[in-house]
Amino acid sequence: MSYFRPEITAMQGYVPGEQPRRDDIIKLNTNENPYPSTPAVQRAIGMAIKAGLQRYPDPMADSFRNRAAEVLGVEPNWILCGNGSDDILTIVTRAFVGAGECLRLPYPSYILYKTLAQLQGAEAQEIRFQPDWSLSDDFSKARSGLKLAFLPNPNSPSGTVIPIDQVRKLATDLPCPLLVDEAYADFADSNCVALVKENDKVMVSRSFSKSYALAGLRFGFIVAQPHIIEQLVKVKDSYNCDALSIAGATAAIDDQEWLAANRAKILATREKLTLGMRELGFASVDSQANFVWNPHPEVPVRPLYLRLKDEGVLVRYMDYPGWGDGLRISVGTDEQIETCLSLLRGMI
Ligand SMILES: *Cc1c(COP(=O)(O)O)cnc(C)c1O
C-alpha cells in the first residue's frame, strides 16, 4: 500500500530500549530511577481518582505550572507541560521545522531527535562531538534551512555536560532556536534555566522519568519565554497531559527534599560504578547523569552485554557508526551495581 507519505515508509522508526515485563531482572538499560517516587505521588493520584475522571483535565496543567514556577524561579506562563518530555520535543520540532528544512543535533546523542526530523520530512544534521565529548563551534554555524538545534545536556550516552558559558555562546551564535534537553539535569552540577531569561532563542526541557522516578507516569515540561510558549500551545494536543499525571507530577515537584535525597544516593552509586568499571579496564566517562558510558579499549563489549543479559542483568549496548561502541549502564541501587560489576569481573 503506497498511500503513506514517502517520509514515513522511508524511515526506520524509533526503537525504544528493551522493556522486559519480567521483574526478576536487574534493569540498567533505560536510565529509570531504581527507587520508588515520593509516596506523595501515590496519594495525589489516589485523590484524583476519588474526585472522578469524568471531566477533561486542565489543558494547561496550571496546578503543576504554579508549583514548578516557584521551584524554578520563573512565572507560570514560562512553562508548558507535556506527556513526557518526548511530547515536548515533538511539539517543538513540529513548531519550528518544516519539510525540506534542517534540524541540528550533536552525534552521538539521543536517537529520537533524528526520528522527529524524519517525521517532518526534514534533514537531521549531525555535528560530531570531539573525542573528549566537547563541542566545536561548528555546532553554531549558519547554514541554509537551519530552523532548530537540539542539545542534550547532560548528553546521552556520555553523561557529559557542555558548560553554561559555552551554551550561552552557542545560542547567541546560532541563527535558530536552541532546545537544551535537560532530561538528566537534576543529576548534574549546573543547568541552563538562567539562559532562558537572557535569550528567547533558548528553551529548556525537563523530564519526570529519571530524577523523579516517574517514567511510567509520562510527564515533562519546557521552560521558554512566554511569547514562545504562546506559539507552542497551538501545536500541542488540547489535553496532552491527563488528570492523573498532572496530579502525580505536581506532588512530585512539591517534594524537593525527596529529590535531593534521591540525587545524593544516585551520585554516590554512580561513583562506585565508574570506579568499578575503570578497574576492569573500561574507559568510563565521568558522568553528570544517572548512567555511565563505558567503552573498552581492548575487550569487545557486545559479548559482555549478551552474557550479562543471560545472567539477568540488562544494560544498553550501543554501537555508533564512525564513533564506536560501549555499554551504557544506568545507576541502579548499590546492590544492583555490585551484582553487575561482580558478573563483569568473572567475564574479563
Ligand atoms: C529519557 C530522555 C528523554 C525522554 O524523557 P520522557 O520524559 O520519558 O519522554 C528525553 N531526552 C533524553 C536525552 C532522554 O534520555
The ligand as an SDF file (V2000), in Angstrom:
LIG
                    3D

 15 15  0  0  0  0  0  0  0  0999 V2000
   14.8110    9.8350   28.6680 C   0  0  0  0  0  0  0  0  0  0  0  0
   15.0920   11.0110   27.7780 C   0  0  0  0  0  0  0  0  0  0  0  0
   14.0730   11.8370   27.3400 C   0  0  0  0  0  0  0  0  0  0  0  0
   12.6200   11.4760   27.4270 C   0  0  0  0  0  0  0  0  0  0  0  0
   12.0430   11.5250   28.5970 O   0  0  0  0  0  0  0  0  0  0  0  0
   10.4860   11.2540   28.7680 P   0  0  0  0  0  0  0  0  0  0  0  0
   10.0890   12.3420   29.6850 O   0  0  0  0  0  0  0  0  0  0  0  0
   10.3930    9.8870   29.3570 O   0  0  0  0  0  0  0  0  0  0  0  0
    9.7890   11.3370   27.4470 O   0  0  0  0  0  0  0  0  0  0  0  0
   14.3930   12.9770   26.6140 C   0  0  0  0  0  0  0  0  0  0  0  0
   15.6660   13.2520   26.3070 N   0  0  0  0  0  0  0  0  0  0  0  0
   16.6770   12.4580   26.6880 C   0  0  0  0  0  0  0  0  0  0  0  0
   18.0730   12.8120   26.3070 C   0  0  0  0  0  0  0  0  0  0  0  0
   16.4170   11.3080   27.4180 C   0  0  0  0  0  0  0  0  0  0  0  0
   17.4100   10.4870   27.7530 O   0  0  0  0  0  0  0  0  0  0  0  0
  1  2  1  0
  2  3  1  0
  2 14  2  0
  3  4  1  0
  3 10  2  0
  4  5  1  0
  5  6  1  0
  6  7  2  0
  6  8  1  0
  6  9  1  0
 10 11  1  0
 11 12  2  0
 12 13  1  0
 12 14  1  0
 14 15  1  0
M  END
$$$$
